[in-house]
Amino acid sequence: MSAIDHIRFTFLFIEFYSMGKTWVYPESVTPYGIFRYIVKGRAEFCIDDKTIIVRENQIVYIPQGSRMSCKVSSETFEFYSIRFTTSVFYEGEDVLTEYYGIPRVLENEGEDIFFQEIYKWVRKDARVKKCFVRGYLDLLIGSLAMRGSKVDKDTGDFVGNTEEKALNHRAAKNNDQVDPRIYMVANYIILHPQEKYNPQKMAKMAGLSKQRFSSLFKENMGKSPMAYVREIRLTTAARALLVTHDNVIDIAYQCGYEDTNYFIREFKAAFGFTPNQYRKVASK
């Protein structure tokens, strides 16, 4: 399995909005990725200084970290909005654009069902709902990627632009394989973000020396073990802020932070907002 196959998409939040012609969303930096399916009406989106007119039955992709503003240009404007994060192993890359080839705007060709199903499942009181939500998010991204990228008829691989090829080249330089010992530790951290970690403990889990483990982890995952732990903890916290009413102190503790003030500083450095500001932005 290639390193690129281990990129994860973490669902954060979904909402259905119905806005009038006076609705304006002031420019702000999005601390997460966004997919919007336009159900009704038209609007002007400005994403990183590029203006796009979107209309009914289109899907808009807004990458994490983009500067975005919106204003309605019809009597009513209705849309689903999905927020998510991507575990990017190559710093500074927008994987959905550069590897999967997803453009800013696509015509809906049946993907609306994924928005509807995610919206339905997040409101169910069922233990399995997370499985369905994750599954439908992956199906949405997969469907958009198949239409946004060309596929080589002989190899079945995506054929993309220069940036995409560079991303593939970096994966190939990493031997194109994730060491199973590293994969085991990485998955354990995702499932147990609250535990205390250090390179020595993680190396012991993998059955490797500290030096060898740190070298292999960076080679396979594109970042140091502790940087990965930090990313997983903050992503888990971001989701908890959006889908629960837990207070910041409890969320910090659940994600492995014993010092709430330190957690707040780390969160703001990663997302550009304090946890409370992040939660407030999500309600808009």
N, C-alpha and C positions, 0 to 999 in steps of 0.2 A: 504494500500500500504506500502511495507516495505521500510526501510531507504535506502537499497541498490538500490532500484528502482529510487532514486533521483540523482544518479550519472549522470553527464552530460558530453558529449563529444563535445568539441568546435572545429569546423573546422577552420584551419588557412590558409592553402595554398596547392595548388597542382601544379605540373609541370611535363612535360614529358622530359626526358633527353636522349640524344644519345651521347655516349662517345666512344672514340677510345681506342686502347689497351694500350696506355701510361697513361690513366687517373688514378690518385691516389688521394684519399681523405684523407688528413692527420688527425691524431687522434685529436678529439675534443669532448667536452661534448655536447650532444644534449639538447637544452633547451625546447624541445617539444617531443611528441611521434611521431613516423614515421611508416607508412606502405609503403613498396615498392613492386610493382608488376613487376617482371622481364619479359620483353617482348622478349628480345633477348640476347643471350650470357651468359657468366659466370663471376663471380667475387668472390673475397675472402673478406668477411666481418669479422672484428674483433670487437666483442661487449663485453666490460668488460673483456678483456683478453681471450675470447673464440673465436676461429677461426671457421667460417662457410663458406663452399663453396656453393654459391647459383647459380642457373641456370635458364634458360628459363622456364616460366610457374610456378614459385614459388612466394609466397608472404612472405616477411620478416617483422617481427615486431621488432621495436627498441624502447624500453621504454624511456620515458623522463628521463633525467639525466644520460643516459648511456655514457660511453666512447666508441667512435666508430671510426674506420678507414676502408677504402675500397681500393682495387686495382683490376683492370680488369685482367682477365686471358683468354680473347678471343679477336678476331680481333675487334669486336664491342660489345658494351654493352648498351642496351636500357631499360629504366624502367620508370614507373610512381612513383612519390613520393608524398604521402599525409602527411602533418604535422597537428597535432592537440594537444589539451591539454585535460586533464581529471580532473574533479573536484573530487579529492580524499578526502573523509571525514575522513579517518583514516591515520594519518601521517605516511609516510615511506612505504606505501603499493603500489605495482604495481597492481592495480585492474584488469587490463586486463589479467595478468598472474595468479594472486592468487585467483581471484573470477571467472573470465570468462574462465580461463584455456587456453588462447591463447598462443601457444608456439612461439619460435623465427622464425621458418620456417614452412610453410604449402604449400602443393601442391594446385594450383589453381583449383577449381572445380566450375567455373562459376562466381567467385567473380570479375573477370576482368571487367565485365560489370559495376560494381559499380565505379571502377576507371575511366572508360571511360565516364560514365554519369556525375560524379562530374567534370571531366575535361571539359566536354561540357558545363555544366550549369554555371560554374564560368565565362565563356566567353560570356554568353548571357546578353543582356541588357533588363532584365525583373525583375519586382518587386518581383516575386515569386521565383527567383533563390535561395535565401537563404533557402527557405523551401525544395526545391529539394536537395540541397547540404547537409543539415542537415539530411534529410531522407535517402539519399544514404549512408552517413557515418554510421548512425545507422544500416542500413541493412548490410553493410560490416562487422561491428563489431559483429552483431548478427550471421551472417553466419559463421564467423570464430570461434566464441565462441561455436556454436552448434557442430562443428567438432573438436574443441580443447578440449572440455570437454565431459565426459560421463554423460548421463542423466538417473536418476532413473526412471525405467519404471512404477513404481507405483505412485510416487509423481510428476514426471516431473521436479524435482529439479536437479541442477548440482551436480555431485559427484566429488569432487576434492581432492587435497592434503591437508596436515596438515595446511598449511598457509591459504588455502581457507576456511577450517572449522573454523579456528580461526577468520577470517573476518566475517563469518556468525554468530559466537558466539558473536562478538562485536555488530553486528547489533541487535541480539536478546536481548542483555543486554540493548540496547537503546529502549526496549519495542517493537522493530520491527515496530513501527509506527511513522510517522512524524506528529507532531501536526499540524493541518491545519492552525493555527495562525502563526506558525513559517514558514510553507511552503509559505504562502501568502507574508510574509515579504521578505523571501529569493528570491522569484520570482520577487518581485518589485525591489529589488536591481539589479538583472540581467538586467532588462529592463531600469533602470534609474541609471547607475553607476555614472553619473555626479553630482547627488544631494549630498548635505551635510548630513552626517549621524553621529549620536551619539547614545549610548545605550538608552538615554531618548526618543529620537524621534522614534526609532524603537519599543521600548516598548509601546509607545502610539499608534502606528500603529496596534499593536497586541492586544491592550486593556488589557495590563498587567502592573504590577509594574516593575520597572527597574530590581530589584533583581530577580523576578520570570522569567522575559523574558530572562535575561542573562543566568540563570540556565537552562531553557528549550532549549534555542538555542544551548548551548554547548552540552546538552544531546542528542539533535536531529541531529545536524549537525557536531559534533565532533570538533568544534572550536568555539572561541568566536565570537560575532557579528562583531566586528571591524576587526578581522582577516579574516572573510568571505568577508566583504566589500573590503578589500585590495586585496584578491585573485581575486574577480570578476573584479575589476578595472584593475588589471595588466593583466589578461587574455584578457579582452576587448582591452586593449592597444596593446598587442602582436599581436592580429589579425589585428588591424588597421595598424600596421607597415608593415604587410605582404601583405595586400590586397588594401591599398590605398597609395597615394603619399603625404599624408598630412605630414606637418613637425612635429617634436617632440613636439614643444610648443602647437600646436593645439590639438594633440592627448592627451597630458597631461591634457589640459583643458576639453576636451570632456569626459575624464574619471574621472573627479572630483578632479584633482590636480591643484591648483592655483600656486604652487611653482614648476617650471620646474626642478630645481636642486634637490629638494627633490624627485620628480618623478623619475629622473634618478638614484638616489641612491637606491630607493626602487626597481626599475626594475632590476638593476644589482644584488641586493641581492637575488632576486627571480629567475632570469634566468641565472646569471653568465656573462651577457653581458650588455653593455649600450644599449639603444634603437637603436642607429645608428649601433653599432656592430651587434646587433641582426638582423637588416634589411640586413646588408651586408652578414652575414652568410647564411641567407635564399636564397640569390641570387646564391649561389654556387651550 
